[in-house]
Amino acid sequence: MEPTPLPIASKLSIRECGYNEYWLQDQIYENPSCLGLGELDAIDKERRQSSGGRLDLLMKNAEDDAMYEVEIMLGDTDESHIIRTIEYWDNEKRRWPQRQHTAVLVAESITRRFFNVIHLLSHSIPIIAIQANIIEVCGVRSLHFTKVLDTYEEIDDGAAPDNKSYDLSYWKERASWVIENAKALQEVSEEILEHSELNYTKFYIAITLNSNSYCFLHKRSDGKSLFEFRIPDHLLEEAKELLDSISITYISKSKRLRFTSDKKTIEQHKDVFKKLTAISGEYWAAS
């Protein structure tokens, strides 16, 4: 039996359908989950900035207080759109320095040229690019969002392995502070976890013990790293209490605890990081 033919959808211009940026802004504000970034709360709209501009939307994840600075543009994205997105992200990041912030750029079309620019910027700025389109099927129109770039996910461009060596020298050139952050954590935990090693890959530095990786450090800007600890579910609450005690914002998922930190913070709170490493490292070393 041949499959039933499916109708072909057509993509329409939002402006030609009679809508403007404020309409799109309202759609997202009233239903933040439409962006596909989880259950976010809409905090503010047209938020005034110190530079004189206005941030289209400010959103927050209620679970971990992570903030999302959203800029919206109809048509193709351009230089000014990208610059505004980054500027407003930086403004809010300075206002709430203890929280994690992600710049979100929404446009009808993100051309290859600017996709490459955003991809390049993503090495130092957490940024998500989303395309918003109206599609029509059998006379019925619908607003559809597609995430085309998320720097919190590893980017797979479909290319074959490059067979390059990713080692200490590679990371010294790429982001030497990530090495310093990893070594600071390694030194703090030496009394508890002996013989741990640093394992260098293209996208992160892993701290391993008995061939088990218990912490991964990803590159972030301003001398910081995104720490990702492997924590067993029954010990997650204990680990979160440790971070709460020093007011670090984190993201907690199954067997994962993520937060942004640096060498200075580790050295200031050695006992906390030593206990956190013990919870993670001892469990995975024995597993």
Backbone torsions as a table, in degrees:
resi	resn	phi	psi	omega
1	MET	NA	127.8	179.6
2	GLU	-74.4	142.3	178.5
3	PRO	-64.9	148.7	178.7
4	THR	-68.1	128.4	179.9
5	PRO	-59.9	139.6	178.7
6	LEU	-100.4	146.0	178.3
7	PRO	-67.9	147.9	179.3
8	ILE	-92.9	127.8	179.2
9	ALA	-81.8	148.1	174.8
10	SER	-117.8	144.7	-179.6
11	LYS	-96.8	131.3	-176.9
12	LEU	-116.3	152.2	175.3
13	SER	-72.7	132.2	-179.9
14	ILE	-62.4	-42.1	-179.3
15	ARG	-67.9	-39.9	-180.0
16	GLU	-69.4	-18.4	175.2
17	CYS	-83.6	-0.4	176.0
18	GLY	97.4	13.3	-178.6
19	TYR	-115.0	161.4	178.5
20	ASN	-127.0	-174.0	-177.4
21	GLU	-63.3	-35.4	-178.8
22	TYR	-65.9	-35.2	176.2
23	TRP	-64.1	-46.3	179.4
24	LEU	-63.4	-40.3	177.2
25	GLN	-58.5	-44.2	-179.7
26	ASP	-65.3	-38.5	-179.9
27	GLN	-61.0	-42.1	-179.3
28	ILE	-72.5	-40.3	-178.6
29	TYR	-62.1	-39.5	-178.5
30	GLU	-78.7	-21.3	-178.9
31	ASN	-142.3	72.4	-174.9
32	PRO	-58.3	-26.8	-178.2
33	SER	-66.9	-13.2	-179.0
34	CYS	-63.2	-21.6	-179.6
35	LEU	-75.8	-13.1	179.5
36	GLY	76.8	25.4	-179.2
37	LEU	-107.6	15.4	-179.3
38	GLY	100.8	-171.6	-178.9
39	GLU	-84.4	87.0	-178.2
40	LEU	-95.6	154.0	173.5
41	ASP	-103.4	133.7	175.7
42	ALA	-79.8	116.9	-175.1
43	ILE	-92.8	-43.9	-175.0
44	ASP	-155.3	157.0	179.1
45	LYS	-132.7	139.0	-177.2
46	GLU	55.2	49.9	-175.6
47	ARG	-74.9	120.4	-177.3
48	ARG	-65.8	136.1	-179.4
49	GLN	-109.0	155.1	-179.5
50	SER	-63.1	-25.0	-179.2
51	SER	-78.5	-10.0	179.2
52	GLY	107.5	-15.2	178.5
53	GLY	-85.5	-172.1	179.2
54	ARG	-134.5	128.6	175.3
55	LEU	-76.5	128.0	-175.9
56	ASP	-58.3	-53.7	-177.6
57	LEU	-144.2	140.4	171.6
58	LEU	-119.0	125.6	-177.8
59	MET	-127.3	159.6	-176.7
60	LYS	-141.2	142.9	171.6
61	ASN	-88.4	117.3	-174.8
62	ALA	-65.3	-24.3	-176.7
63	GLU	-71.5	-40.0	-174.5
64	ASP	-128.9	5.5	179.6
65	ASP	64.9	15.2	175.4
66	ALA	-64.5	137.8	-174.9
67	MET	-105.8	146.5	177.9
68	TYR	-127.0	118.6	178.6
69	GLU	-97.3	113.0	-170.0
70	VAL	-110.1	124.8	174.7
71	GLU	-116.0	137.1	-172.0
72	ILE	-121.6	140.2	177.8
73	MET	-149.3	134.7	173.3
74	LEU	-82.7	156.9	-179.2
75	GLY	76.4	-157.0	179.9
76	ASP	-77.9	144.4	174.8
77	THR	-70.3	157.2	179.7
78	ASP	-143.4	-177.6	-175.7
79	GLU	-59.6	-44.4	-175.7
80	SER	-65.1	-34.6	178.4
81	HIS	-63.5	-46.0	179.9
82	ILE	-64.6	-43.9	-179.0
83	ILE	-62.4	-44.0	178.8
84	ARG	-62.0	-43.0	-179.4
85	THR	-57.9	-46.4	-178.3
86	ILE	-70.7	-40.5	-179.7
87	GLU	-61.0	-46.8	-177.2
88	TYR	-71.1	-35.0	173.8
89	TRP	-58.6	-45.9	-178.6
90	ASP	-65.9	-39.2	178.4
91	ASN	-59.7	-47.8	-178.3
92	GLU	-70.5	-32.7	177.3
93	LYS	-63.7	-38.3	177.4
94	ARG	-70.2	-32.6	-180.0
95	ARG	-72.2	-35.3	-179.5
96	TRP	-126.2	70.5	-171.9
97	PRO	-67.0	-21.3	-177.4
98	GLN	-85.0	-7.5	-178.6
99	ARG	-101.6	155.8	174.1
100	GLN	-81.9	137.3	-176.8
101	HIS	-125.6	140.3	177.9
102	THR	-131.2	128.1	175.8
103	ALA	-81.3	134.0	179.9
104	VAL	-124.1	120.1	-179.0
105	LEU	-108.1	121.5	-179.6
106	VAL	-115.5	126.9	178.7
107	ALA	-149.1	160.5	177.2
108	GLU	-70.4	-34.4	-179.0
109	SER	-144.2	128.4	175.0
110	ILE	-113.5	101.8	-174.6
111	THR	-68.5	163.7	-177.2
112	ARG	-57.6	-39.6	-178.4
113	ARG	-59.3	-49.2	-176.3
114	PHE	-79.9	-23.8	172.2
115	PHE	-61.1	-42.4	178.9
116	ASN	-64.2	-38.6	178.1
117	VAL	-64.1	-46.4	-179.9
118	ILE	-63.1	-41.1	178.7
119	HIS	-59.6	-42.5	178.8
120	LEU	-64.1	-44.2	179.2
121	LEU	-63.2	-30.1	-174.5
122	SER	-64.6	-14.8	178.3
123	HIS	-68.6	-21.1	179.9
124	SER	-124.2	-12.7	-178.2
125	ILE	-128.8	126.7	175.6
126	PRO	-70.0	111.2	-174.2
127	ILE	-139.2	140.1	179.2
128	ILE	-120.6	133.5	178.1
129	ALA	-112.0	130.7	-177.1
130	ILE	-131.5	133.1	174.6
131	GLN	-96.5	134.4	178.9
132	ALA	-115.2	126.7	-177.5
133	ASN	-141.5	152.1	168.5
134	ILE	-97.0	126.6	177.0
135	ILE	-116.5	149.8	-178.3
136	GLU	-125.3	129.9	177.1
137	VAL	-131.7	119.3	178.7
138	CYS	52.9	40.9	177.0
139	GLY	83.2	-2.7	179.6
140	VAL	-103.2	127.2	-178.6
141	ARG	-101.1	146.6	-179.0
142	SER	-146.1	145.5	176.6
143	LEU	-90.1	126.9	-173.7
144	HIS	-128.8	137.6	179.8
145	PHE	-116.9	137.3	178.9
146	THR	-129.8	121.0	176.8
147	LYS	-80.3	119.2	-176.6
148	VAL	-106.0	-14.2	176.8
149	LEU	-155.6	127.9	177.2
150	ASP	-138.2	112.1	-175.2
151	THR	-76.7	-5.8	173.4
152	TYR	-85.5	-4.2	173.3
153	GLU	-112.1	145.4	177.1
154	GLU	-65.6	135.0	-176.2
155	ILE	-88.7	121.9	177.6
156	ASP	-109.5	109.4	-176.4
157	ASP	-92.8	7.9	177.5
158	GLY	81.2	1.7	-179.0
159	ALA	-79.5	155.6	178.0
160	ALA	-72.4	159.8	177.9
161	PRO	-55.3	139.1	-175.4
162	ASP	-88.1	-6.2	177.1
163	ASN	60.1	21.7	176.6
164	LYS	-81.1	159.8	177.5
165	SER	-96.4	124.5	178.7
166	TYR	-109.0	104.9	-172.9
167	ASP	-136.5	-164.9	-178.3
168	LEU	-58.2	-43.2	-178.2
169	SER	-65.3	-35.8	177.5
170	TYR	-62.5	-44.5	-178.1
171	TRP	-75.5	-27.4	174.8
172	LYS	-63.2	-36.2	179.9
173	GLU	-80.8	-36.9	-175.1
174	ARG	-77.9	-50.2	-176.5
175	ALA	-164.0	83.2	-174.6
176	SER	-62.0	-26.9	-178.0
177	TRP	-68.3	-24.7	176.9
178	VAL	-66.5	-37.5	175.1
179	ILE	-61.9	-45.6	-179.6
180	GLU	-61.6	-41.1	178.7
181	ASN	-65.1	-41.5	179.8
182	ALA	-65.5	-43.4	-179.6
183	LYS	-68.1	-34.4	177.8
184	ALA	-62.5	-43.7	178.7
185	LEU	-67.0	-40.1	179.3
186	GLN	-62.4	-41.9	-179.5
187	GLU	-67.6	-40.5	179.6
188	VAL	-61.7	-34.5	-174.4
189	SER	-93.7	3.4	-175.5
190	GLU	-58.3	-35.8	-178.0
191	GLU	-65.4	-27.4	-176.4
192	ILE	-99.2	-44.6	-175.5
193	LEU	-117.8	97.9	179.8
194	GLU	-82.2	154.1	173.3
195	HIS	64.8	26.5	173.8
196	SER	-74.6	154.1	-176.8
197	GLU	-131.3	156.8	174.6
198	LEU	-98.5	130.2	-179.5
199	ASN	-116.1	118.2	-174.0
200	TYR	-96.1	127.4	174.7
201	THR	-126.3	179.8	-177.3
202	LYS	-64.4	-40.0	-171.2
203	PHE	-105.6	-15.0	-176.9
204	TYR	-158.2	165.4	170.9
205	ILE	-109.9	126.4	-180.0
206	ALA	-105.0	142.8	171.7
207	ILE	-101.3	122.4	-173.9
208	THR	-118.8	153.4	177.0
209	LEU	-143.6	123.4	-176.4
210	ASN	52.9	42.1	177.8
211	SER	70.4	7.1	176.4
212	ASN	-107.4	125.8	177.7
213	SER	-85.7	125.8	-179.4
214	TYR	-112.9	-12.7	178.0
215	CYS	-146.6	137.7	179.8
216	PHE	-122.6	134.4	179.5
217	LEU	-115.2	121.6	178.6
218	HIS	-105.6	151.3	-179.1
219	LYS	-68.8	132.1	169.2
220	ARG	-134.2	172.7	-175.8
221	SER	-85.5	173.8	175.2
222	ASP	58.6	35.8	176.6
223	GLY	75.6	10.0	-176.5
224	LYS	-102.7	164.0	174.8
225	SER	-132.9	152.1	170.2
226	LEU	-89.3	111.9	179.5
227	PHE	-88.9	132.3	176.3
228	GLU	-125.7	105.4	-179.9
229	PHE	-93.6	138.5	170.3
230	ARG	-87.6	116.1	-176.8
231	ILE	-126.5	127.7	175.7
232	PRO	-62.5	145.7	-174.1
233	ASP	-54.1	-39.3	-175.8
234	HIS	-74.2	-7.5	177.8
235	LEU	-112.4	2.4	-177.2
236	LEU	-61.7	-43.3	-178.2
237	GLU	-61.8	-40.3	178.3
238	GLU	-63.1	-42.5	179.4
239	ALA	-65.3	-40.6	-179.9
240	LYS	-66.0	-36.2	177.6
241	GLU	-62.1	-36.2	177.8
242	LEU	-62.8	-45.2	179.7
243	LEU	-69.6	-35.6	176.4
244	ASP	-60.5	-34.3	-176.3
245	SER	-66.6	-20.8	178.0
246	ILE	-119.0	18.0	172.5
247	SER	58.1	44.0	174.2
248	ILE	-99.1	128.2	177.3
249	THR	-79.3	136.4	-175.6
250	TYR	-137.9	165.0	172.4
251	ILE	-116.9	125.5	-177.2
252	SER	-115.0	122.9	174.2
253	LYS	-132.2	177.4	-177.2
254	SER	-53.8	117.2	178.1
255	LYS	57.4	25.2	178.8
256	ARG	-141.3	140.2	174.9
257	LEU	-136.5	116.6	-176.3
258	ARG	-115.9	140.2	174.9
259	PHE	-162.1	160.3	179.2
260	THR	-101.6	132.6	-179.5
261	SER	-156.2	-175.6	-179.4
262	ASP	-151.5	179.3	-176.8
263	LYS	-59.4	-43.5	-177.8
264	LYS	-59.6	-45.5	-179.3
265	THR	-64.4	-40.3	178.7
266	ILE	-61.6	-44.2	-178.4
267	GLU	-69.8	-31.0	179.0
268	GLN	-73.2	-27.6	-175.6
269	HIS	-127.0	54.4	-175.2
270	LYS	-57.7	-42.6	-177.4
271	ASP	-62.5	-40.5	-179.4
272	VAL	-64.4	-46.5	-178.3
273	PHE	-70.9	-29.4	176.3
274	LYS	-66.5	-42.9	178.7
275	LYS	-68.1	-40.0	179.5
276	LEU	-63.3	-42.8	178.5
277	THR	-64.7	-37.7	178.8
278	ALA	-63.2	-43.1	179.3
279	ILE	-60.4	-43.6	-177.9
280	SER	-79.9	-53.9	-172.8
281	GLY	-65.2	-44.4	-177.7
282	GLU	-65.0	-37.5	-179.2
283	TYR	-65.5	-49.6	-175.2
284	TRP	-74.6	-27.7	178.3
285	ALA	-66.9	-30.5	-178.0
286	ALA	-90.4	-9.4	-175.1
287	SER	-83.5	NA	NA
